[in-house]
Amino acid sequence: TIGLTVFAIKKYVVFLKLFLETAEKHFMVGHRVIYYVFTDRPAAVPRVALGPGRRLQVLQVRAYARWQDVSMRRMQMIADFAERRFLGEVDYLVCVDVDMRFRDHVGVEILSPLFGTLHPGYYRSPREAFPYERRPQSQAYIPRDEGDFYYLGGFFGGSTREVQRLTRACHQAMTADRAKGVEAVWHDESHLNWYLLHHKPTRVLSPEYLWDEQLLGWPPVLKKLRFVAVPKNHQEIRKSDPESSEAQPPAPDTGR
């Protein structure tokens, strides 16, 4: 049984319908799946027809004023629910962003004790160009002569136990940073990269598992685009609802 976690906070609940409908077509088809939807608006979660052996669980959580805080708190929430619930319900956890849609097959080929996904903006870059946290005072600090890959925060997972360890460690590191008045450059993604550097993933997924065709086109090196960004204006969404707080990975072509 595979658990798929997604956060739909405030205005970002509008992305859930397409996300779930396309997941039913392409995500772990033929396998038992539990969709774990973390949201502050449970009444707004759409009704989507689910196949046999697949169900949806709505987990009500609070929203935070800053999107950075929602992004970072995801690690704590996943760790807490993994410890008291997910470990007894699913064998694997896949943790993804909500403002996306599944476009092609995503199946058991991704499953491994611990996996990360190459960031589409950096899969061809030398490690010196990776936007790791470079300040030694942060728990996410990675020196310029270290690093394997740059992983994105929008698609990672593994066995439920390993994801619980990863998310708990990232949350504890962010808590230690906060106590010192430090916030990592790319928030939970910075801490994810530190963790995966020091706890090597057993599988590394290509950027076809999270891609933005609007920003990056479709290069010939990628034969398929499996999980793709839905075009939207994050700034406009936040303007219409100042507390809208789902994290947005900055565009890969802006130096991020």
N, C-alpha and C positions, 0 to 999 in steps of 0.2 A: 504494500500500500504506500502510495506516494502522497505526501502533503505538499501543497503549493501555497506559500504564504504571499499575501499582497496587502499593501496598505492603501486605503482609499479614504483620505482625510479631507474633510470639507469639500471644496469644489471638485476635487479629483475623483469623487464618486461617479462623476459623469463618464469616466473611462471604463467603468466596470462591465457594462453590458457587452461592449465589443470585446473586451478582454476575455470574459467568460465564454461568449459564443465561439470565439476563435480557438480558445483552449479546448472546447469540446470537440472541435474538428481536428486538432493537430497535437494536443498535449497528452502523451501517454495513453493513446487510444487503445482500448482493450484491457486496460489495467485499472485497478482500484485507485481512486483519487479522492482526496478530501481537499477542497478549496477552503483555506482559512483566510477570511476577509477581515482585516483589522480596520475598523472605521469608527468615527464619532457620529455617524449618521446611519444607524442600522435600518431605519425606516426607508431610506433611499436606496437600499441595495436592490437591484432589479431581480425579477424572477426570470430565470433562464432554464430551459429544459435541459436536464442532465441525463446522461446515458446510464445504463445499468452499472451498479457498483461505484457510482460517483455521487458525491454529496457536497453540500456547501455549509460551512459553519461560520456564522457571523460573530466576531469577537469585538465587543464594544470597548473602545479605548478613548482616552482624552486626546484633544488636539493641543498643540502648542502654538504660541504666537509666531515664532520664527520657524521657517521651513528647515533651517539647519538643526533645530532642536528635534523636530519630528524625525528627520533623517537619522540623527544620532540615537534617538530613543528607540528606533526600530530594533536595534541590537538587544537592548534590555528587554523589550516586549517579547521578542522571539525566544530569548533565553529563558525568561520566566515561564512562558507557556510550554516550551519544550520540556522543561523540568517537571512541571506538574500535570501536563496533559499530552503533549505530542508524543513523548516516549512510549506511552501506552496505546497510541492510536495508529502511528505510521512508522514505516521502516526507513523512509528517506524524507528529507525536506528539501524543497527547491524554493529559494527566496528570490523574488523578482519585483520589478517596478510595475505599476499599474497602468501608466500612460503608454501602453504598448498593445500590439496585437500579434497573435501567432499567425504565421503565414505559410509555414511548411512544417513537416514532421519534426517533433521534438519528443524523443522516446527514451527507452532504457539505455541507449548508447551513452547518455550523459551520466548515468548513475555510477557512483564510485564512493568510497568512504569520505572523500573530501574533494570538491572540485571548484575551480574558479574559471572566469571567462576573460579572455583578453579584451582590453578596452579598444573599441574600434578606432579611436584617435591615436593610439600609440603602438599598435601591433607591429609596425614597421620601424619604430624609433629605437635608437640606442638607449641603454638604460640611463645614461647621463641626462637624457631629455625627459625621463619619467617625472611626473609632478608629485613625487613622494614628499612627505613632510621632512624638511631639511633642518629643522631647529632641534638641537639636542635636548632642550628642556621638555619636549613632547614625548610621550610614550610611543608615538608612531614614528619616531625619528629613524630614517634610513640614510646612512652615509652615501655619498656620490659614487663610491667604488663598490657598492653592494646593490643587489637586486637581480631578480630573474626576469620578471615580466611586470607590466602594470595591469592590474585587474580592475574591472569596474564593479561598482557596488550593486548593480541592478540585476545580476544573475549569478548566484552562487548557491552551493548546497552540499549535500552529502548525506551520510547516515544521520539519523536523528540525533544520536549521541554526539557525533563529531560537530554537527551544526550547533548543538547546545554548548559545546566547549568553545567553539569559535565566537559565538555571539556573546557568551558570558565574558570571555577574555577581552573582547573589544569594548564591552560596556565598562568593565573594571578599569581599562586603560583610559577611557574617556572620562570616567569619574576622577581618576588620579590627575588627569590634565586639568579638569575643571577646578579642582582644589587649588591648583597653582595659577589659575587664571589664564590657562592656555587652551586654545581651540585649534585642532589640527587643520591644515590648509584645506583639505577636502573631507573633513569631518569623519563620518564612519568609514568612508572609502579609504582614507589614509590608514586607519587602524586595521581595516581588512587587509590592505597590502602588507603592513608590518606582520600580521599574523601569518599570512600565506608565505611570506619569506622565511619565517622561522618554523613553520609547520607546513612542510611542502605538500601541496595538493597531489592527490593520486591521479587526478585527471585535469587537464587544461583544455578548455573549450575554445574554439576559434571565434572570431567576432561575428560569424554568421548567427550565433546564438543571442546577439543583441546588436542591432545595427540601426543606423539612421540614414535611410536612403535619401531623404530630403537634403541632408547636409553633405553626405559622402558619395552619393551616386551608387553605382553597382559595379565595382571593379571586377575584372575577369578572374582574379584569384579566388573569388568567392563563387562557388557553384550554386549555392542556395542561400536565401535569406530566410531564416527560420522564425525569428522573433524580432519585430521591427517597431520603431517608434511611430506613434500616431502624431501627425502634424498638429501643432498647437502653439500658442503664444503664452509661455509661462508667465511673462511679465503682466500680460493683460489679465490672465486668470487671477493673479495675485492682486492686481489693482481693483478688480471688481469685488474681491473678498480679501481684505488685507491680511487675514489670518490664514489664508490658504497656504498649506505647508507641506505638500509632498515635495520631496527633494528632486531637483533637476540636475542631472549631470551637465555641466556647461558644454557648449558646442566644442567638439574636438578640434575645430579649425581656428580656435581663438587662443591657442597656446596652452590650453588645459589638456 
